[in-house]
Amino acid sequence: MVHFSDYIYRVPFKGSGNFAMYYLPGRVKGRWDYMRVDGRCLDRAKFEEFKTRFYDLEGWDTRSGWPKKKTLESLGLSMSQVNSRKGIG
């Protein structure tokens, strides 16, 4: 499974150069609006939960992060092709 460096979870994002303020859609006081997201960092537990759900949805093994055999076959690939390349990508 993919793991990020610890600073992603500890150090708040400050932006860079001319793009120091970042906005994303979100709920502000109960309604959808654009909200500033600079100064935030990832919640490790929630991000791991998201990754697990995403991997499951895409047909990947949630422990290894690799596609499952059934997923590869649906794409016309085989495990031997993956193993010979030591992974995907």
N, C-alpha and C positions, 0 to 999 in steps of 0.2 A: 504494500500500500504506500502511496505517496505521503511523505512527511515533510513538513516545512520547518525551517529554522525557528528556534524559540522566540527570536525577536519579533516575528510576525504576530505573536500573541501578546507580547509585553510592551512593545514600543509603539505609541500612537503614531499614525500616519500624519505627516506634516505637509505633504504636497511637495512640489519642486518648482523652482524658477517662477515663471509667469502663471503657473497653474497651481497656486497654493490653496485655492478653495475648490473643493469638489462637491458636486451636488448629485444626488440620486433620488429617484422617486421613493417616497415612504409615507407613513402615516404621521401627520402632525396634528395634535389635538383632535384626533378622531376622523380626520379627513385626509385624502390623498393630496400630496403636495411635493415639491422638491425640497429636500433638506440637505444641509451641509453635513458632509461625512468626514471632513478632515478632523484630525484629533482622535480618531477611533482606532481600535485594533481588533483583531479577530478573537472571538470566544472559542477556545480550543474545543470544549465539549460539543458546542453547537455545530462547529465546522466539521468535526468528526462524524456527527450524526448526519449532516448534509452529505458528506462524502459517501457514507454507507448507503444512504437512500439512492444517491445518484448512481453509484456502481451497480446496485441491485437493479435499478431501472434500465440501465444500459446493458445488463447481462454480463457484468464483470464479477469476478470473485472478490468479495468484500474484504477478505484477509490479505490477498496478494496484490490486488489492483489489476490483475490480468484478465483479459476476456475469457469467459467460460467456453468450453468446447462447443456447446450448442450455438453460441453467438458467432464464433469463428465459422462454423459450418454454414450459418445463414448468410455469411459474406463470401462464401466460396473458398474459405481458407481452412487449413488444418493445423492441429497442434504441432505436427512435425515441422511445418513451415515456420512457426513461431519459435520453436525450440532451436532450430538451426540458425536463427538470427539472434538468439539469446534475448528474446523479448520482441515487443512491437515498437515501431517508431524509428 
